[in-house]
Structure formats: C-alpha cells, structure tokens
Amino acid sequence: MAPPSRLAEETSPYLRQHAANPVDWHPWGDEAFSEARGRDVPVFLSVGYSACHWCHVMAHESFEDPATASLLNRDFVPVKVDREERPDVDAVYMAAVLAMQGHGGWPMSVFATPDGRPFFAGTYFPPSDRHGLPGFPRLLAAIAEAWRERRHEVEAQADAMAAAVAHQAAAPTPAYGAAGERPPPFRRRLERARADLAGRFDAAWGGFGPAPKFPNPTLVELLLRHHRLTGDGPSLEMAERTLRAMAAGGIHDQLAGGFSRYSTDRSWTVPHFEKMLYDQAGMVRAYLHAWQSTGRPEWLQVVRDTVAYTLADLASPGGGLCSAEDADSEGEEGRFYAWDRAEFDAVLGDEAEAAGRHFGLDAGANFEGRHVLRLDVDGPLLRSAEVERWRGRLRRARGGRVRPGLDDKVLTEWNAMFCSALAEAAAATGDRSWQEAAEQVAGFLVAELRHPNGRWLRSWQGGRARHLAYAGDYAWLVDCFTRMAELTGRRRWLEEALGAARSMLALFRPDGGPLRTTGEDAEALIVRGAEVLDDATPSATAVAGAALVRLGALAADDDLADTGTRLLETLDGLVEEHPLAAAYALAGSELVAEGVAEVVVTGDRPDLRGALRARYEPTAVLAWGEPDGSPLWEGRAEGLAYVCRHRVCAAPAREVEELLARLDDLRAAVAEGP
C-alpha cells in the first residue's frame, strides 16, 4: 500500500489536487530540504495555483504519469507550492525564472540545491520535445546527470542565480534624482502617464497594448483622476471605451456577472476563463468610480453584477470569500461557459434568433467551434426586460452543467481588497445589503484570520488558518478597515485600522524603505524581497502608503500620515521611470500633492453624507457617527458638514449645495501640489 500523501491534509486546494499523484510531493518546509540534503539530490520546486489551466495541463501530462513520477522521485525531492498561500516563495523563485528565461508564468518549474539556491528555472514543460521546449522527462534526466557528473557547474550556476535574485531584492527601487532634488509635481507626472496610456490605447477595443489583454483597473483609475482634475475629455473617453469593451466582451460573464482573469484576444472576446477574487475587487472599484464620475447607469449595472457574482458564487460557508473559480470543468477549458448553437437555440426556442444576434452568435463560433457570449461593443449595455428574460433562461440551463472547480481557501489580502471595494460601493449607493456583506467579510477576517497573539495570518480553509500574513495582507487590511470606519461611522473599525497599521510598520519596514514581503518574524528565504511594483495586484508599499495617508487624516494622526507619505516617496524613482508599472503609487501620491479633504459630518445628516459619497472624491475621507475624540471633532456643532485640509476648515455647510461648493473650492485652491 502506498503511504498517505503529505498533501492530503493541506489547507490549499491546489496542493490537495496533487495528493493522488504518483509523484511523492512534499509541501514547502524544512522536511523537504532536510531530505534533499540527506539524499544529496536537488529539489524540484513546482509552483502554481488551483485555477491555473496550464498547471492542470502539466499535471495531467507529467505529474500523473507513473514513468515521469518515477524519475522525479528517484533523482529529486519534489515540492509543491501554492503561490497564493506563499507569495514570498513564489516571488523569490519567479525572480530566478525571469533572470534565466526573460519571461515567467505558471506553472513555475525550478530546480534548486538542498539549501534553496535555484540553478535551473522555467515554466511549463511538455511531456515530449515540442515548440522549442525540451520534453520534461528528458529535462529531468539532463538535470540529474549534471548534478551527478558536473556538480561544480551546477554550484556555480546556483551561486550566480542566487546573487542575481539577491541583487534584485537589495535594490528594489531607483532613487529619484540627486540628493535634495524634488521630484516633478504630481500633475506633471499624471500628464505623462496619461500620454503614455494614449500612446498604447486601442481605440477600437479599449485597453492598452496588444493581446493578451489583462484588465488593469489602476490604469483606468489614472485616466479618471486626470479627467477629474483637468476636465480632459479624451481621458474620460479612453477610460469609458475600455470599460465598455470589457463589459461587452466575453471576459465579462454575460449571464452571471464577474470577470475572467484576462482575454486571449484584442476584442476581449475569448478569456482565460478562471475568475479571481482580486479581479472582482479591482473591477468593482473601476466601474464604481466611472459611475460616480459620469452618472451613467450602465457602469452601476456592471458593479451590481460583479458584486452579485462574488457574493453568490465565491461565498465561503465560513463567512469569507473564496479565492477563485477554475478555468476548467469536465477536463476542458471553458466548458461551463461556451455554447453550442443548437443548445442555445433549444433553450430559447422562438426567441433564439433575436437572442443570438444580441449575444454575438451570428458572427460565428469564436472558441473551439463553440460560442462565448458577448455583446456588440457599440450597442446598449443596459439590459431590457427581454434581455433579462433571456439571461435568466440561459443561466438556469447553464446551471445544470458541471461547475468549474472552486478554490475555497480564504486569503486575507484578497478578502480585504474586495471588502474595501464593497464598503466604498455600499457607501456610494446606499445599498444596505452591501454594507451588511462588507461587515460580514470584515468580521470574518477579525474572527478567523488573526492569531490570539494579534499576528494576522494569510490563509483560511476548512476552519484552519495558517501562514503568517504578508505585507500585502496588512496593507489591504489597513485600507479595508479605514473604509469600514467611513462606511459605518463606528469607532471599532478605526481602531482595527490603527492596530493593523502599527503592526505592519513594525513587521515589514525594518529599514525605512519600502515594505518587505515577509515580516521580521517570518521564515528566512534566500533573499527577503520588497513590495514595489504593481503586478496582478497593486504594490503592497503603494497600497500601504495611500492607506496610511488616508487613515492618518481620518484619525488625525500626523505620524501615520507622514509615514504613508514617506512610503510613497520610496517609490518616486519607479514612478518617474516606469509610471504605468507603479500606477497605484502614482494615483496614491495625489493624496500627498493635493492634500486630503477631511470631511466631518455631525448629527443625523444622511443627505450630507450621501452627497459626498455619490461624487468621485478620491482624496476625501469622511468622519461621522461615533465621535473619536480626535481634533477632527473638536468644537463641531450638530447637523453640519465641515470640510478641512490639514485641519484648517472652511465655513461649515448646512445644505448639500454648500458642501459640494466647499469641496470644489478646496480642489480649485490647489493649482499644483509639491
């Protein structure tokens, strides 16, 4: 009888997916590296995530193959890592892949010495030679032979790659200019980023650059901010064209809402079908801000669809939100989402012809002989009663199919990110059910993902929380709890935000620079990386910097606000050299350059609160509800709104029109920040 798999009891669904492999997988840990030292063999490190299509392909082709497994087990210690549970491990070894191959992705395949130094790295390898890639069994044989016969070459390569990874971690961000030189003003940098986006803009289909196209909500955010500050029409047009094309495309589930991870084509038609929680968070915020900026109801419709999908289909029985839905079902990518024309016609009967025109079927099959539903990019996005009827019938019919697999681990970072966006959406719309959902997610995080000693944890699944939380977890917790305080007016959430902020700075900022990925109390890897560049999610340093500036303003804590400013300043060099790769930091720096509008609404004035929340005011914070004893509340009369900057206030506003005028005056007074 085979011994029980070491992966069977892991909290990661990705690891458990591999528990039945003939490969003798180890989870990441001392046991695996100790065995490698004892046997004097390399470690084979395979990193991926449960919703990754090509991870499944390599698993079926190689890890489920007994002959390939025999090679792995004989000559290596195989280690499986869920990149979502262990972003620190993923970041370190992805740097090695990039150094060796010039490009990265998942599955990640790395060969390392027993002390963890990588010496060969790549991504997907096929079972036999093709497309310029060596077959995986041939690669295993070559690596094993080199380890036995040319150890000195392997050691030299390991030293070189470890040094390259360490250099990248040691110099995470270029400094700006000469000592004492001030960086260009925020608005000048925003203009440059806007020009860069215009140069990359796809006027027909929106987005920036060629396929594959990833939703990038922060780039849309930059355009909305530029329009807000300057009134520039083309900026708004680029933002809205991108939002329209994504909403109309197959990347947006036309039947149940939610967005897939990316589009394989220019027109956003055929997605890579996995749906990630972090994408839903970013898209809720982008479409919400577009609605606040324009009042167009179609953007609010997309917000409602995305929230509905997330709260229904990614809900965890424990109360949090699951990480992702897979691309595959029944062993086939996109099987759940794509339609045969005959099946579509059978569901809708006499209405199939009109519905087929609406959902793009008349243009012909667009995905392996089947149809991914999409809309005319220039047609109406708002749904009629007729379209809603079609959607309902198709959705019910699709519900009889086998759903894609659900990655049911609850990640602190992604839950806090979505909760933050949901809190903002609940405030802007006044939707009480969204507020209750946000309170449930925030409450789950506090109850389940914080150790009794106060240390936040990364991942929860099946009643178990594990792995020390990372910088990104803490940064989004600060943002989430700050926005919960603004939503609810409850002191409790402000205290949670302050506690998370102080712990974050103590754990992840030992040297006054950008945040480190791991805390001072975490396992030591071959390098300790910094969190500086936006990737699939924004840079943790940028998120933390902006969140601290907002929290400092809301809590009247100048030290926290100043620390947030300094965190953003550590990214100045990146913002100057690569503004679109540091877009969240550029957006956050508006808080410093333009100043935070501190709005205090006293007494029972939902009209004043609602007027502020309905507008796109990314540099405003709102204090209301339970007075917190801070200087923001001193001397405030009941039933008024106070608009202040650095706690210097305009005359109080009693009516909505007065409040909006105070906000407009404050913006006009700042011609250009420092």
C-alpha positions, -999 to 999 in steps of 0.1 A, spaced: 0 0 0 13 35 -9 20 58 20 -6 85 26 2 117 6 18 145 25 -5 169 6 -38 153 16 -44 175 47 -31 208 34 -53 238 35 -45 246 -1 -69 231 -27 -41 233 -52 -19 211 -31 -47 187 -24 -54 184 -62 -20 167 -64 -24 144 -34 -32 114 -56 -3 119 -80 24 92 -82 49 120 -75 60 119 -39 52 155 -33 63 174 -2 48 207 9 73 236 13 92 232 46 123 221 64 114 184 60 118 185 22 151 204 22 164 181 50 156 151 29 174 166 -1 205 172 20 203 136 34 199 121 -1 222 146 -18 197 153 -46 183 186 -59 149 199 -50 123 202 -78 100 231 -70 66 233 -88 46 264 -81 11 272 -93 -25 278 -82 -57 259 -84 -74 279 -112 -43 278 -135 -52 260 -168 -16 252 -178 -9 239 -143 -36 214 -149 -22 205 -183 13 198 -169 -2 178 -141 -21 156 -164 8 152 -188 36 147 -164 27 145 -127 0 119 -132 24 98 -154 40 69 -134 72 69 -155 78 106 -151 69 104 -114 95 77 -110 122 99 -124 112 128 -101 110 106 -70 143 89 -77 165 119 -86 148 148 -68 128 158 -38 96 172 -54 80 202 -36 46 217 -44 38 253 -35 5 273 -38 17 307 -50 -14 323 -34 -7 309 0 31 315 -3 37 347 -24 71 350 -7 83 317 -21 67 325 -55 84 359 -57 118 347 -49 118 318 -74 100 338 -101 129 362 -100 151 333 -109 128 323 -138 129 358 -151 167 360 -148 171 328 -167 143 329 -192 134 366 -196 97 358 -190 77 340 -163 44 324 -156 27 294 -141 33 265 -136 67 275 -124 93 248 -125 126 254 -106 155 231 -97 173 241 -66 202 229 -44 193 215 -10 200 249 6 174 265 -17 196 282 -44 180 279 -78 202 267 -107 177 260 -135 142 275 -139 114 276 -164 76 274 -166 56 248 -184 74 218 -200 56 194 -223 59 156 -220 80 154 -252 100 179 -272 79 204 -290 76 241 -297 113 246 -289 109 232 -254 126 200 -241 103 172 -230 100 171 -192 115 135 -188 145 145 -210 150 176 -189 148 156 -157 174 132 -170 197 160 -181 194 179 -147 201 147 -128 231 139 -149 245 174 -144 241 171 -107 259 138 -105 287 145 -131 292 183 -132 284 194 -97 309 223 -99 290 238 -129 257 234 -111 271 251 -79 285 279 -100 251 284 -117 233 283 -83 257 310 -69 251 332 -99 214 329 -99 212 334 -61 233 366 -65 211 379 -93 179 373 -72 196 389 -41 207 420 -62 171 425 -74 159 423 -38 187 446 -25 180 474 -50 142 474 -52 136 509 -65 158 536 -81 162 568 -61 148 599 -77 174 625 -89 202 640 -69 202 644 -32 178 672 -22 162 674 -57 124 675 -56 105 651 -79 83 666 -106 49 678 -94 21 652 -93 1 667 -120 30 667 -144 36 630 -137 -1 623 -142 0 641 -176 30 620 -186 12 588 -176 -19 599 -195 3 605 -226 18 570 -222 -16 555 -220 -28 574 -250 1 560 -270 -8 525 -261 -46 529 -263 -66 506 -286 -92 530 -299 -114 502 -313 -114 478 -284 -101 498 -254 -73 486 -232 -36 494 -236 -14 473 -258 -19 441 -278 -34 408 -268 -33 391 -244 -52 418 -226 -55 420 -188 -80 442 -170 -59 468 -153 -83 488 -131 -55 511 -118 -48 524 -153 -84 533 -157 -82 550 -124 -54 572 -136 -75 583 -165 -105 591 -143 -83 611 -119 -68 630 -148 -103 638 -161 -114 648 -126 -85 673 -122 -84 687 -157 -117 681 -173 -99 664 -202 -124 647 -224 -101 622 -242 -90 608 -208 -126 600 -199 -132 586 -234 -102 562 -231 -114 551 -196 -150 546 -208 -141 529 -240 -120 504 -221 -148 498 -195 -174 494 -223 -154 469 -243 -146 448 -212 -182 449 -201 -194 439 -236 -168 412 -241 -166 375 -232 -142 383 -204 -173 395 -186 -197 367 -179 -228 379 -197 -251 356 -177 -240 358 -141 -215 386 -139 -179 386 -128 -147 389 -149 -122 364 -160 -85 368 -155 -76 380 -190 -86 380 -226 -66 360 -252 -76 383 -280 -77 420 -287 -115 423 -285 -119 409 -250 -140 380 -265 -123 348 -255 -110 348 -219 -87 326 -200 -118 315 -180 -106 315 -144 -122 341 -122 -101 355 -94 -114 374 -64 -88 401 -67 -100 409 -102 -136 413 -90 -124 438 -63 -105 459 -88 -133 459 -113 -159 469 -88 -138 499 -79 -131 509 -115 -168 507 -126 -179 524 -94 -156 553 -99 -167 556 -136 -204 557 -124 -195 584 -98 -177 604 -125 -204 602 -151 -237 591 -136 -240 565 -164 -263 537 -151 -245 510 -172 -214 513 -151 -235 508 -119 -251 478 -136 -217 462 -140 -209 470 -104 -241 453 -93 -234 422 -115 -199 418 -102 -209 421 -66 -237 397 -71 -214 371 -87 -188 374 -60 -212 373 -30 -231 343 -45 -205 322 -63 -174 329 -43 -191 328 -9 -174 306 17 -196 287 41 -174 301 69 -183 337 60 -154 349 39 -149 348 2 -132 320 -18 -101 328 -39 -111 317 -74 -131 296 -98 -112 274 -122 -110 278 -160 -117 241 -165 -146 218 -159 -151 182 -171 -114 183 -181 -120 211 -207 -112 248 -205 -143 270 -208 -167 240 -210 -190 256 -184 -192 290 -203 -193 282 -240 -224 273 -260 -232 251 -290 -256 269 -313 -281 240 -312 -281 240 -274 -286 278 -273 -315 276 -297 -331 247 -277 -331 268 -245 -346 299 -261 -369 284 -287 -387 311 -307 -366 338 -291 -333 322 -301 -328 342 -333 -331 376 -316 -311 365 -286 -284 351 -309 -280 384 -325 -278 401 -291 -251 377 -278 -230 377 -309 -237 341 -321 -244 353 -357 -208 363 -360 -198 326 -359 -182 303 -334 -153 321 -316 -139 294 -293 -131 259 -305 -162 256 -325 -185 270 -298 -197 304 -287 -185 326 -259 -214 351 -253 -205 387 -259 -223 419 -268 -219 445 -296 -192 469 -282 -212 498 -296 -246 486 -287 -266 492 -255 -252 477 -223 -282 484 -201 -305 454 -202 -341 454 -213 -367 432 -197 -364 410 -228 -326 406 -224 -331 398 -187 -355 371 -196 -330 355 -220 -302 358 -194 -324 341 -168 -333 311 -190 -297 306 -202 -283 309 -167 -308 283 -154 -299 260 -183 -261 265 -177 -267 257 -140 -272 221 -149 -236 218 -162 -207 208 -140 -193 240 -125 -156 248 -126 -137 239 -95 -138 263 -66 -106 273 -48 -122 276 -14 -93 290 6 -99 324 20 -70 348 16 -67 378 39 -53 401 12 -79 394 -14 -108 394 11 -97 427 25 -93 441 -11 -128 431 -20 -143 442 13 -127 476 8 -142 480 -26 -176 467 -14 -175 492 15 -169 520 -9 -197 508 -32 -221 504 -3 -214 540 8 -217 554 -27 -250 537 -35 -266 534 0 -271 497 -6 -277 483 29 -273 447 18 -238 455 6 -229 472 39 -241 440 57 -220 419 34 -189 441 39 -194 439 77 -197 401 74 -164 398 55 -146 422 78 -159 404 108 -148 371 94 -113 384 89 -111 396 125 -126 364 139 -108 338 118 -75 352 104 -59 368 134 -39 347 159 -47 352 196 -14 370 199 -25 396 174 -5 384 144 -25 383 112 -25 351 91 -26 347 54 -50 318 46 -80 300 60 -97 269 48 -120 244 64 -118 260 98 -79 263 99 -59 294 94 -22 292 87 9 310 73 20 343 86 4 372 67 25 392 43 29 429 36 0 429 11 -23 413 36 -16 441 61 -17 469 36 -52 459 24 -64 454 60 -55 490 68 -73 502 37 -103 479 43 -108 488 80 -104 525 72 -131 523 46 -153 503 70 -149 531 95 -161 556 69 -190 534 59 -203 526 93 -192 556 114 -181 530 141 -150 536 162 -143 498 162 -131 498 126 -109 528 131 -92 510 160 -87 479 138 -72 500 111 -48 517 135 -38 484 150 -31 468 117 -11 499 105 12 499 135 18 462 133 25 465 96 52 491 101 69 472 129 69 439 109 76 449 73 96 482 74 128 475 93 150 499 73 128 529 64 125 518 28 96 501 10 78 473 27 94 439 27 72 410 16 78 390 48 77 401 84 106 402 108 93 370 124 90 350 92 109 321 78 142 332 61 144 325 24 175 330 3 165 367 -1 140 390 16 122 408 -12 105 442 -12 70 451 -24 74 478 -50 59 471 -84 23 466 -94 16 431 -107 -18 412 -108 -25 432 -76 -11 466 -67 23 470 -49 19 465 -12 41 495 -5 19 517 -27 -13 504 -11 1 509 24 13 544 17 -20 556 3 -39 538 31 -18 553 58 -22 588 44 -60 584 44 -60 567 78 -38 594 93 -62 621 80 -92 603 93 -77 596 128 -59 630 130 -26 610 134 1 631 117 28 605 123 9 578 104 1 602 75 38 613 73 49 576 73 24 570 44 39 599 26 75 585 31 64 551 19 50 566 -13 82 586 -17 103 554 -16 86 546 -50 93 580 -65 121 567 -87 99 539 -101 70 563 -107 94 586 -126 110 558 -147 80 534 -151 48 553 -142 25 526 -155 43 498 -136 39 519 -105 4 532 -113 -11 527 -78 18 547 -63 12 575 -88 -25 575 -80 -18 574 -43 6 603 -45 -24 626 -53 -33 624 -16 0 640 -8 2 665 -36 -34 677 -34 -40 671 3 -67 651 19 -101 667 23 -111 659 59 -149 659 59 -167 657 92 -205 653 92 -221 657 126 -255 646 138 -281 628 117 -274 641 82 -276 612 57 -282 638 29 -248 654 35 -230 621 38 -248 608 7 -238 638 -14 -202 634 -6 -202 596 -12 -220 599 -45 -192 620 -60 -159 607 -72 -137 622 -45 -106 600 -42 -88 624 -19 -116 628 7 -121 610 39 -154 610 59 -157 611 97 -192 607 111 -211 586 136 -193 578 168 -170 608 177 -135 595 183 -121 624 205 -96 634 178 -91 670 167 -113 664 137 -143 665 161 -133 694 184 -158 722 185 -182 708 159 -219 719 161 -246 693 153 -261 688 119 -233 704 98 -206 693 74 -170 706 79 -145 705 50 -109 708 61 -74 703 48 -46 698 74 -74 705 99 -79 741 86 -116 743 78 -139 763 56 -171 776 70 -195 748 80 -220 737 54 -257 731 63 -270 723 29 -259 698 3 -251 726 -22 -228 743 3 -209 711 10 -203 705 -27 -192 740 -32 -167 737 -3 -152 706 -20 -150 724 -53 -133 754 -37 -108 731 -20 -98 715 -52 -96 748 -71 -73 762 -43 -46 735 -51 -33 745 -85 -4 721 -84 9 701 -54 45 699 -44 
